[in-house]
Amino acid sequence: MIRQLVISLSLLCAGSTLPAAAQDAVPDAAEEVVVTARNSGAPMWTVETPTGVLLVVGEIRNVPKATPWYPDRLERAAGGAQRIILGTRAKVSPGDILRLIFRGGKLTKLPDGKVAADYLDAPRLARLRALAVRYEQDYDRRNFLMTAFDLLSRRLAFTRDTGDDATDVVRKAARRADIPTHPVGEMRGEDMLDNLFAAAPETHLPCLDAAMAAAEIGPDIVTARGKAWTGFDIPAVMANPLETALGRCWPWTDDSFGGALRDQWVDAIDAAVAEPGVTLAVVPIRVLAEKGGVLDRIEARGLAIKGPVWR
């Protein structure tokens, strides 16, 4: 169970057609990088600045192998960038691991003496019990966040049989080409655990609702999400029940962590716009395309964005 909790924290803390928007030319020095990146099959947007180009890759994690794309092309493109921005880095200490070992039960189970029926209304409880029977699981005492993760990761199996993620591809390219990489921020393991320990079970109910809805539909939504991603159908990615569920679970819906994660990306993009040359950023698709997200905020600043329609 402790191993599952560690995996849960790590997961919950990320084409064949032309994009719908016009694809204008970019400065010659950056054109090869941008064209190569676009041909990778991952959705992306470009923002031209007076001194360079910002190239933003919209990432989903755990891309199914059944949804082919061309990570080698993104790797080549990343090798031509002057700087690379990647996601938030989790800083976990040995003390954090020990804390999980000795106190992890508080995160994996409901408070002493409490069961799911103490928090769920009749319709929710009936749905949860039906899923427990289907998968031969006992969710009665389990923390709702852990139940949601079990439904998404193990029952829908969206973390199995996956290919390369954009972040891993770009990080490898940066390491080989000795290109500076910049995390948008850092989350301390101690802060994450404090936040989770303090969270009341009720705060995870939206996550549980969305995970149950996804599990009730079945594993076809995993493939559909991947196909929408490589098809540049960003509204379909955002509306996919799996993506919806991931976006309604910790840390994205937490008032402190969720807002901070989004603000970090906006600040990083603002800074990148002023840099010369090519900056490549790999950003979670939900942070990019949600209402009021990074793309909306870039557009609100009067900058021209070229790439797929995101809303």
Protein Blocks (a to p, Z undefined) as FASTA:
>chain_A
ZZmmmmmmmmmmgcfbdcfbdcddddfklmmmmmmmmmnopacdddddfkbccdddddde
hiafklccdfklmmmmmmmpfbdcddddddddfklmmmmmmmmmmmmpccehiafklmpc
fklmmmmmmmmmmnopafklgcfklmmmmmmmmmnopmgoiacdfklmmmmmmmmnopac
ddfbdcdfklmmmmmmmpcfklmmmmmmmmmmmmmnopklmmmmmmmmmnopaklmmmpm
klmmmmmpcfklpmklmmmmmmmmmmmmmmmmmpghjddddddfklmmmghilklmmmmn
opacedddfZZ
